[in-house]
Amino acid sequence: MKAIFVTGGKQYYVSEGDVLYVEKLDAEAGKEVEFDTVMMVDGKAGTPYVKGAKVVCNVEKHGKQKKIVVFKYNPKKKYRKTQGHRQPYTKLVVTKIVK
């Protein structure tokens, strides 16, 4: 069974047993999280969401991605600025998709 659900402003196409990394959620590791903003289940789309459908996931861990370097400069103006950023994430395992 496959589904598309929304979290963190992004859409994820998943099936049972998939592992995915999403924007950081306020849930402890080891807890279950339910997403009820399901856009499609087994090819049947809703307008805008499928009523009664949900995706149940298990939170494995929280972490930060690799550091990216943000470098800004203006040519001929002696302006240079270096900045780093590490995006926090939550690792989820899809346990069940309910129609």
N, CA, C and O atoms as a printed pandas DataFrame, in Angstrom:
     atom_number atom_name residue_name chain_id  residue_number  x_coord  y_coord  z_coord
0              1         N          MET        A               1    0.841   -1.171    0.000
1              2        CA          MET        A               1    0.000    0.000    0.000
2              3         C          MET        A               1    0.891    1.241    0.000
3              4         O          MET        A               1    1.863    1.309    0.753
4              5         N          LYS        A               2    0.566    2.211   -0.834
5              6        CA          LYS        A               2    1.347    3.432   -0.954
6              7         C          LYS        A               2    0.472    4.636   -0.643
7              8         O          LYS        A               2   -0.745    4.602   -0.821
8              9         N          ALA        A               3    1.115    5.704   -0.175
9             10        CA          ALA        A               3    0.382    6.909    0.180
10            11         C          ALA        A               3    1.262    8.132   -0.014
11            12         O          ALA        A               3    2.490    8.047   -0.017
12            13         N          ILE        A               4    0.596    9.280   -0.176
13            14        CA          ILE        A               4    1.265   10.574   -0.197
14            15         C          ILE        A               4    0.708   11.378    0.964
15            16         O          ILE        A               4   -0.504   11.560    1.079
16            17         N          PHE        A               5    1.617   11.867    1.843
17            18        CA          PHE        A               5    1.164   12.691    2.956
18            19         C          PHE        A               5    2.019   13.946    3.046
19            20         O          PHE        A               5    3.083   14.035    2.434
20            21         N          VAL        A               6    1.531   14.925    3.828
21            22        CA          VAL        A               6    2.170   16.231    3.926
22            23         C          VAL        A               6    2.667   16.454    5.346
23            24         O          VAL        A               6    1.931   16.235    6.308
24            25         N          THR        A               7    3.915   16.889    5.476
25            26        CA          THR        A               7    4.450   17.348    6.755
26            27         C          THR        A               7    5.603   18.299    6.482
27            28         O          THR        A               7    6.386   18.094    5.555
28            29         N          GLY        A               8    5.697   19.327    7.287
29            30        CA          GLY        A               8    6.774   20.300    7.126
30            31         C          GLY        A               8    6.718   21.058    5.820
31            32         O          GLY        A               8    7.745   21.548    5.351
32            33         N          GLY        A               9    5.530   21.169    5.213
33            34        CA          GLY        A               9    5.398   21.887    3.954
34            35         C          GLY        A               9    5.851   21.093    2.748
35            36         O          GLY        A               9    5.953   21.641    1.650
36            37         N          LYS        A              10    6.125   19.802    2.934
37            38        CA          LYS        A              10    6.579   18.956    1.832
38            39         C          LYS        A              10    5.693   17.721    1.727
39            40         O          LYS        A              10    5.061   17.314    2.702
40            41         N          GLN        A              11    5.652   17.128    0.540
41            42        CA          GLN        A              11    4.870   15.921    0.312
42            43         C          GLN        A              11    5.815   14.731    0.197
43            44         O          GLN        A              11    6.867   14.820   -0.436
44            45         N          TYR        A              12    5.428   13.611    0.818
45            46        CA          TYR        A              12    6.252   12.408    0.813
46            47         C          TYR        A              12    5.435   11.237    0.276
47            48         O          TYR        A              12    4.307   11.005    0.713
48            49         N          TYR        A              13    6.012   10.499   -0.677
49            50        CA          TYR        A              13    5.392    9.317   -1.276
50            51         C          TYR        A              13    6.029    8.111   -0.604
51            52         O          TYR        A              13    7.214    7.841   -0.800
52            53         N          VAL        A              14    5.237    7.376    0.198
53            54        CA          VAL        A              14    5.795    6.308    1.026
54            55         C          VAL        A              14    4.982    5.025    0.903
55            56         O          VAL        A              14    3.843    5.030    0.436
56            57         N          SER        A              15    5.595    3.932    1.330
57            58        CA          SER        A              15    4.906    2.662    1.517
58            59         C          SER        A              15    5.335    2.130    2.876
59            60         O          SER        A              15    6.242    2.679    3.502
60            61         N          GLU        A              16    4.688    1.064    3.336
61            62        CA          GLU        A              16    4.982    0.534    4.660
62            63         C          GLU        A              16    6.419    0.018    4.714
63            64         O          GLU        A              16    6.874   -0.674    3.804
64            65         N          GLY        A              17    7.125    0.360    5.787
65            66        CA          GLY        A              17    8.502   -0.066    5.963
66            67         C          GLY        A              17    9.537    0.926    5.468
67            68         O          GLY        A              17   10.732    0.722    5.686
68            69         N          ASP        A              18    9.113    1.998    4.805
69            70        CA          ASP        A              18   10.055    2.993    4.291
70            71         C          ASP        A              18   10.677    3.805    5.429
71            72         O          ASP        A              18   10.059    4.014    6.472
72            73         N          VAL        A              19   11.904    4.253    5.206
73            74        CA          VAL        A              19   12.609    5.136    6.136
74            75         C          VAL        A              19   12.739    6.490    5.461
75            76         O          VAL        A              19   13.175    6.564    4.312
76            77         N          LEU        A              20   12.365    7.577    6.162
77            78        CA          LEU        A              20   12.472    8.893    5.572
78            79         C          LEU        A              20   12.903    9.910    6.601
79            80         O          LEU        A              20   12.713    9.728    7.803
80            81         N          TYR        A              21   13.486   10.981    6.106
81            82        CA          TYR        A              21   13.954   12.080    6.939
82            83         C          TYR        A              21   13.078   13.293    6.649
83            84         O          TYR        A              21   12.965   13.722    5.501
84            85         N          VAL        A              22   12.454   13.850    7.700
85            86        CA          VAL        A              22   11.551   14.983    7.546
86            87         C          VAL        A              22   12.045   16.135    8.413
87            88         O          VAL        A              22   12.977   15.979    9.201
88            89         N          GLU        A              23   11.409   17.293    8.257
89            90        CA          GLU        A              23   11.714   18.426    9.121
90            91         C          GLU        A              23   11.488   18.018   10.570
91            92         O          GLU        A              23   10.637   17.173   10.848
92            93         N          LYS        A              24   12.233   18.602   11.488
93            94        CA          LYS        A              24   12.193   18.172   12.887
94            95         C          LYS        A              24   10.781   18.268   13.466
95            96         O          LYS        A              24   10.100   19.282   13.316
96            97         N          LEU        A              25   10.357   17.186   14.132
97            98        CA          LEU        A              25    9.051   17.109   14.777
98            99         C          LEU        A              25    9.219   17.145   16.290
99           100         O          LEU        A              25   10.263   16.761   16.817
100          101         N          ASP        A              26    8.182   17.610   16.986
101          102        CA          ASP        A              26    8.201   17.632   18.451
102          103         C          ASP        A              26    7.663   16.314   18.976
103          104         O          ASP        A              26    6.548   16.256   19.496
104          105         N          ALA        A              27    8.448   15.261   18.844
105          106        CA          ALA        A              27    8.069   13.939   19.345
106          107         C          ALA        A              27    9.347   13.249   19.811
107          108         O          ALA        A              27   10.399   13.392   19.188
108          109         N          GLU        A              28    9.252   12.514   20.888
109          110        CA          GLU        A              28   10.422   11.829   21.427
110          111         C          GLU        A              28   10.756   10.600   20.579
111          112         O          GLU        A              28    9.890   10.038   19.908
112          113         N          ALA        A              29   12.020   10.199   20.623
113          114        CA          ALA        A              29   12.443    9.002   19.910
114          115         C          ALA        A              29   11.769    7.781   20.525
115          116         O          ALA        A              29   11.691    7.657   21.748
116          117         N          GLY        A              30   11.282    6.881   19.673
117          118        CA          GLY        A              30   10.585    5.690   20.133
118          119         C          GLY        A              30    9.071    5.841   20.161
119          120         O          GLY        A              30    8.364    4.846   20.326
120          121         N          LYS        A              31    8.557    7.044   20.005
121          122        CA          LYS        A              31    7.111    7.287   20.018
122          123         C          LYS        A              31    6.537    7.133   18.612
123          124         O          LYS        A              31    7.267    7.158   17.620
124          125         N          GLU        A              32    5.212    6.973   18.547
125          126        CA          GLU        A              32    4.517    6.918   17.264
126          127         C          GLU        A              32    3.928    8.281   16.925
127          128         O          GLU        A              32    3.478    9.015   17.805
128          129         N          VAL        A              33    3.937    8.603   15.644
129          130        CA          VAL        A              33    3.375    9.852   15.145
130          131         C          VAL        A              33    2.383    9.507   14.052
131          132         O          VAL        A              33    2.669    8.665   13.201
132          133         N          GLU        A              34    1.207   10.152   14.063
133          134        CA          GLU        A              34    0.188    9.933   13.040
134          135         C          GLU        A              34    0.049   11.184   12.184
135          136         O          GLU        A              34   -0.018   12.297   12.706
136          137         N          PHE        A              35    0.007   10.997   10.870
137          138        CA          PHE        A              35   -0.214   12.086    9.931
138          139         C          PHE        A              35   -1.560   11.858    9.263
139          140         O          PHE        A              35   -1.768   10.841    8.602
140          141         N          ASP        A              36   -2.485   12.818    9.439
141          142        CA          ASP        A              36   -3.818   12.661    8.859
142          143         C          ASP        A              36   -4.018   13.525    7.619
143          144         O          ASP        A              36   -5.110   13.549    7.051
144          145         N          THR        A              37   -2.980   14.231    7.198
145          146        CA          THR        A              37   -3.054   15.024    5.971
146          147         C          THR        A              37   -2.560   14.159    4.804
147          148         O          THR        A              37   -1.500   14.406    4.228
148          149         N          VAL        A              38   -3.357   13.143    4.478
149          150        CA          VAL        A              38   -3.006   12.187    3.431
150          151         C          VAL        A              38   -3.677   12.631    2.134
151          152         O          VAL        A              38   -4.891   12.828    2.096
152          153         N          MET        A              39   -2.885   12.789    1.072
153          154        CA          MET        A              39   -3.407   13.269   -0.200
154          155         C          MET        A              39   -3.826   12.141   -1.130
155          156         O          MET        A              39   -4.701   12.331   -1.976
156          157         N          MET        A              40   -3.202   10.943   -0.983
157          158        CA          MET        A              40   -3.522    9.826   -1.849
158          159         C          MET        A              40   -3.217    8.516   -1.139
159          160         O          MET        A              40   -2.207    8.395   -0.445
160          161         N          VAL        A              41   -4.109    7.523   -1.319
161          162        CA          VAL        A              41   -3.879    6.166   -0.820
162          163         C          VAL        A              41   -4.218    5.200   -1.944
163          164         O          VAL        A              41   -5.350    5.181   -2.427
164          165         N          ASP        A              42   -3.237    4.393   -2.366
165          166        CA          ASP        A              42   -3.422    3.400   -3.435
166          167         C          ASP        A              42   -4.038    3.980   -4.703
167          168         O          ASP        A              42   -4.925    3.366   -5.296
168          169         N          GLY        A              43   -3.584    5.144   -5.119
169          170        CA          GLY        A              43   -4.048    5.739   -6.363
170          171         C          GLY        A              43   -5.365    6.487   -6.256
171          172         O          GLY        A              43   -5.812    7.074   -7.242
172          173         N          LYS        A              44   -5.999    6.485   -5.094
173          174        CA          LYS        A              44   -7.258    7.194   -4.908
174          175         C          LYS        A              44   -6.969    8.513   -4.208
175          176         O          LYS        A              44   -6.591    8.539   -3.036
176          177         N          ALA        A              45   -7.150    9.603   -4.936
177          178        CA          ALA        A              45   -6.835   10.925   -4.412
178          179         C          ALA        A              45   -8.055   11.554   -3.772
179          180         O          ALA        A              45   -9.191   11.245   -4.130
180          181         N          GLY        A              46   -7.807   12.437   -2.823
181          182        CA          GLY        A              46   -8.872   13.189   -2.166
182          183         C          GLY        A              46   -8.857   14.622   -2.651
183          184         O          GLY        A              46   -7.970   15.028   -3.402
184          185         N          THR        A              47   -9.849   15.386   -2.214
185          186        CA          THR        A              47   -9.902   16.796   -2.578
186          187         C          THR        A              47  -10.044   17.634   -1.327
187          188         O          THR        A              47  -11.185   17.774   -0.886
188          189         N          PRO        A              48   -9.052   18.200   -0.708
189          190        CA          PRO        A              48   -7.636   17.990   -0.993
190          191         C          PRO        A              48   -7.050   16.774   -0.266
191          192         O          PRO        A              48   -5.996   16.274   -0.660
192          193         N          TYR        A              49   -7.722   16.290    0.796
193          194        CA          TYR        A              49   -7.183   15.156    1.547
194          195         C          TYR        A              49   -8.174   14.002    1.568
195          196         O          TYR        A              49   -9.379   14.204    1.417
196          197         N          VAL        A              50   -7.655   12.781    1.758
197          198        CA          VAL        A              50   -8.500   11.593    1.853
198          199         C          VAL        A              50   -9.055   11.528    3.273
199          200         O          VAL        A              50   -8.297   11.542    4.243
200          201         N          LYS        A              51  -10.378   11.456    3.388
201          202        CA          LYS        A              51  -11.012   11.440    4.711
202          203         C          LYS        A              51  -10.802   10.089    5.387
203          204         O          LYS        A              51  -10.973    9.040    4.765
204          205         N          GLY        A              52  -10.432   10.123    6.663
205          206        CA          GLY        A              52  -10.264    8.910    7.441
206          207         C          GLY        A              52   -8.944    8.188    7.229
207          208         O          GLY        A              52   -8.666    7.207    7.918
208          209         N          ALA        A              53   -8.131    8.647    6.300
209          210        CA          ALA        A              53   -6.847    7.995    6.039
210          211         C          ALA        A              53   -5.771    8.612    6.918
211          212         O          ALA        A              53   -5.814    9.802    7.228
212          213         N          LYS        A              54   -4.796    7.784    7.319
213          214        CA          LYS        A              54   -3.676    8.303    8.086
214          215         C          LYS        A              54   -2.453    7.423    7.870
215          216         O          LYS        A              54   -2.561    6.249    7.516
216          217         N          VAL        A              55   -1.298    8.016    8.091
217          218        CA          VAL        A              55   -0.020    7.323    7.990
218          219         C          VAL        A              55    0.584    7.312    9.390
219          220         O          VAL        A              55    0.770    8.364   10.002
220          221         N          VAL        A              56    0.890    6.117    9.893
221          222        CA          VAL        A              56    1.461    5.967   11.231
222          223         C          VAL        A              56    2.946    5.687   11.081
223          224         O          VAL        A              56    3.349    4.776   10.358
224          225         N          CYS        A              57    3.761    6.484   11.779
225          226        CA          CYS        A              57    5.216    6.352   11.695
226          227         C          CYS        A              57    5.805    6.227   13.095
227          228         O          CYS        A              57    5.221    6.695   14.073
228          229         N          ASN        A              58    6.965    5.591   13.175
229          230        CA          ASN        A              58    7.703    5.468   14.417
230          231         C          ASN        A              58    8.917    6.389   14.336
231          232         O          ASN        A              58    9.653    6.356   13.350
232          233         N          VAL        A              59    9.132    7.214   15.369
233          234        CA          VAL        A              59   10.266    8.135   15.402
234          235         C          VAL        A              59   11.497    7.362   15.854
235          236         O          VAL        A              59   11.523    6.829   16.963
236          237         N          GLU        A              60   12.522    7.297   14.998
237          238        CA          GLU        A              60   13.755    6.587   15.357
238          239         C          GLU        A              60   14.735    7.484   16.076
239          240         O          GLU        A              60   15.241    7.129   17.140
240          241         N          LYS        A              61   15.013    8.663   15.495
241          242        CA          LYS        A              61   15.978    9.562   16.126
242          243         C          LYS        A              61   15.835   10.966   15.567
243          244         O          LYS        A              61   15.160   11.199   14.564
244          245         N          HIS        A              62   16.495   11.895   16.253
245          246        CA          HIS        A              62   16.606   13.278   15.795
246          247         C          HIS        A              62   18.078   13.554   15.536
247          248         O          HIS        A              62   18.946   12.926   16.143
248          249         N          GLY        A              63   18.360   14.482   14.644
249          250        CA          GLY        A              63   19.752   14.810   14.361
250          251         C          GLY        A              63   19.862   16.059   13.524
251          252         O          GLY        A              63   18.882   16.768   13.293
252          253         N          LYS        A              64   21.085   16.317   13.068
253          254        CA          LYS        A              64   21.348   17.448   12.196
254          255         C          LYS        A              64   22.052   16.947   10.952
255          256         O          LYS        A              64   22.871   16.030   11.015
256          257         N          GLN        A              65   21.727   17.557    9.812
257          258        CA          GLN        A              65   22.354   17.180    8.557
258          259         C          GLN        A              65   23.769   17.748    8.488
259          260         O          GLN        A              65   24.213   18.452    9.396
260          261         N          LYS        A              66   24.471   17.433    7.397
261          262        CA          LYS        A              66   25.822   17.966    7.216
262          263         C          LYS        A              66   25.780   19.477    7.089
263          264         O          LYS        A              66   24.790   20.053    6.638
264          265         N          LYS        A              67   26.868   20.107    7.494
265          266        CA          LYS        A              67   26.953   21.554    7.438
266          267         C          LYS        A              67   27.105   22.024    5.993
267          268         O          LYS        A              67   27.864   21.456    5.207
268          269         N          ILE        A              68   26.356   23.083    5.669
269          270        CA          ILE        A              68   26.534   23.737    4.379
270          271         C          ILE        A              68   27.136   25.113    4.644
271          272         O          ILE        A              68   26.909   25.703    5.700
272          273         N          VAL        A              69   27.892   25.615    3.696
273          274        CA          VAL        A              69   28.528   26.917    3.832
274          275         C          VAL        A              69   27.779   27.915    2.967
275          276         O          VAL        A              69   27.581   27.691    1.773
276          277         N          VAL        A              70   27.362   29.023    3.580
277          278        CA          VAL        A              70   26.679   30.099    2.869
278          279         C          VAL        A              70   27.677   31.248    2.761
279          280         O          VAL        A              70   28.109   31.795    3.775
280          281         N          PHE        A              71   28.039   31.609    1.546
281          282        CA          PHE        A              71   29.033   32.662    1.313
282          283         C          PHE        A              71   28.398   33.762    0.493
283          284         O          PHE        A              71   27.931   33.530   -0.622
284          285         N          LYS        A              72   28.383   34.977    1.057
285          286        CA          LYS        A              72   27.815   36.125    0.358
286          287         C          LYS        A              72   28.926   37.138    0.113
287          288         O          LYS        A              72   29.814   37.320    0.946
288          289         N          TYR        A              73   28.863   37.786   -1.028
289          290        CA          TYR        A              73   29.832   38.849   -1.285
290          291         C          TYR        A              73   29.282   39.798   -2.334
291          292         O          TYR        A              73   28.448   39.432   -3.162
292          293         N          ASN        A              74   29.769   41.014   -2.273
293          294        CA          ASN        A              74   29.471   42.006   -3.293
294          295         C          ASN        A              74   30.786   42.336   -3.993
295          296         O          ASN        A              74   31.731   42.777   -3.340
296          297         N          PRO        A              75   30.866   42.137   -5.275
297          298        CA          PRO        A              75   32.126   42.419   -5.958
298          299         C          PRO        A              75   32.473   43.917   -5.914
299          300         O          PRO        A              75   31.598   44.778   -6.009
300          301         N          LYS        A              76   33.747   44.193   -5.769
301          302        CA          LYS        A              76   34.307   45.559   -5.774
302          303         C          LYS        A              76   33.883   46.391   -4.578
303          304         O          LYS        A              76   34.089   47.605   -4.594
304          305         N          LYS        A              77   33.296   45.799   -3.531
305          306        CA          LYS        A              77   32.818   46.566   -2.379
306          307         C          LYS        A              77   33.456   46.113   -1.064
307          308         O          LYS        A              77   33.122   46.653   -0.009
308          309         N          LYS        A              78   34.365   45.138   -1.102
309          310        CA          LYS        A              78   35.036   44.601    0.088
310          311         C          LYS        A              78   34.030   44.033    1.100
311          312         O          LYS        A              78   34.224   44.149    2.310
312          313         N          TYR        A              79   32.968   43.425    0.595
313          314        CA          TYR        A              79   31.972   42.800    1.472
314          315         C          TYR        A              79   32.017   41.304    1.275
315          316         O          TYR        A              79   31.757   40.801    0.182
316          317         N          ARG        A              80   32.353   40.584    2.353
317          318        CA          ARG        A              80   32.351   39.135    2.337
318          319         C          ARG        A              80   31.779   38.645    3.660
319          320         O          ARG        A              80   32.117   39.158    4.726
320          321         N          LYS        A              81   30.903   37.639    3.573
321          322        CA          LYS        A              81   30.275   37.095    4.777
322          323         C          LYS        A              81   30.161   35.585    4.615
323          324         O          LYS        A              81   29.594   35.100    3.636
324          325         N          THR        A              82   30.702   34.845    5.577
325          326        CA          THR        A              82   30.637   33.390    5.556
326          327         C          THR        A              82   29.772   32.936    6.721
327          328         O          THR        A              82   29.903   33.433    7.839
328          329         N          GLN        A              83   28.901   32.002    6.448
329          330        CA          GLN        A              83   27.970   31.523    7.455
330          331         C          GLN        A              83   27.765   30.031    7.242
331          332         O          GLN        A              83   27.829   29.553    6.109
332          333         N          GLY        A              84   27.521   29.296    8.313
333          334        CA          GLY        A              84   27.246   27.871    8.213
334          335         C          GLY        A              84   25.832   27.563    8.677
335          336         O          GLY        A              84   25.231   28.330    9.429
336          337         N          HIS        A              85   25.301   26.415    8.215
337          338        CA          HIS        A              85   23.948   26.022    8.614
338          339         C          HIS        A              85   23.846   24.507    8.655
339          340         O          HIS        A              85   24.321   23.822    7.749
340          341         N          ARG        A              86   23.223   23.979    9.715
341          342        CA          ARG        A              86   22.942   22.550    9.822
342          343         C          ARG        A              86   21.445   22.400   10.096
343          344         O          ARG        A              86   20.952   22.843   11.133
344          345         N          GLN        A              87   20.732   21.778    9.168
345          346        CA          GLN        A              87   19.285   21.631    9.266
346          347         C          GLN        A              87   18.931   20.467   10.195
347          348         O          GLN        A              87   19.427   19.359    9.993
348          349         N          PRO        A              88   18.083   20.692   11.210
349          350        CA          PRO        A              88   17.652   19.584   12.058
350          351         C          PRO        A              88   16.625   18.701   11.336
351          352         O          PRO        A              88   15.842   19.188   10.520
352          353         N          TYR        A              89   16.639   17.394   11.649
353          354        CA          TYR        A              89   15.731   16.459   10.999
354          355         C          TYR        A              89   15.233   15.433   12.004
355          356         O          TYR        A              89   15.767   15.308   13.106
356          357         N          THR        A              90   14.195   14.699   11.603
357          358        CA          THR        A              90   13.670   13.571   12.348
358          359         C          THR        A              90   13.639   12.376   11.408
359          360         O          THR        A              90   13.145   12.474   10.284
360          361         N          LYS        A              91   14.166   11.250   11.869
361          362        CA          LYS        A              91   14.172   10.025   11.067
362          363         C          LYS        A              91   12.940    9.217   11.427
363          364         O          LYS        A              91   12.732    8.880   12.593
364          365         N          LEU        A              92   12.108    8.899   10.417
365          366        CA          LEU        A              92   10.859    8.169   10.626
366          367         C          LEU        A              92   10.883    6.843    9.887
367          368         O          LEU        A              92   11.507    6.714    8.834
368          369         N          VAL        A              93   10.185    5.846   10.462
369          370        CA          VAL        A              93    9.954    4.572    9.796
370          371         C          VAL        A              93    8.440    4.406    9.691
371          372         O          VAL        A              93    7.740    4.438   10.703
372          373         N          VAL        A              94    7.935    4.231    8.472
373          374        CA          VAL        A              94    6.492    4.067    8.253
374          375         C          VAL        A              94    6.095    2.665    8.703
375          376         O          VAL        A              94    6.592    1.669    8.178
376          377         N          THR        A              95    5.183    2.601    9.691
377          378        CA          THR        A              95    4.763    1.311   10.207
378          379         C          THR        A              95    3.426    0.844    9.636
379          380         O          THR        A              95    3.215   -0.352    9.431
380          381         N          LYS        A              96    2.514    1.805    9.377
381          382        CA          LYS        A              96    1.179    1.409    8.926
382          383         C          LYS        A              96    0.530    2.527    8.132
383          384         O          LYS        A              96    0.697    3.705    8.448
384          385         N          ILE        A              97   -0.215    2.147    7.093
385          386        CA          ILE        A              97   -1.024    3.091    6.321
386          387         C          ILE        A              97   -2.474    2.634    6.440
387          388         O          ILE        A              97   -2.815    1.507    6.079
388          389         N          VAL        A              98   -3.326    3.530    6.955
389          390        CA          VAL        A              98   -4.741    3.194    7.199
390          391         C          VAL        A              98   -5.593    3.926    6.175
391          392         O          VAL        A              98   -5.449    5.135    5.989
392          393         N          LYS        A              99   -6.486    3.188    5.506
393          394        CA          LYS        A              99   -7.391    3.809    4.515
394          395         C          LYS        A              99   -8.521    4.527    5.198
395          396         O          LYS        A              99   -9.377    5.106    4.530
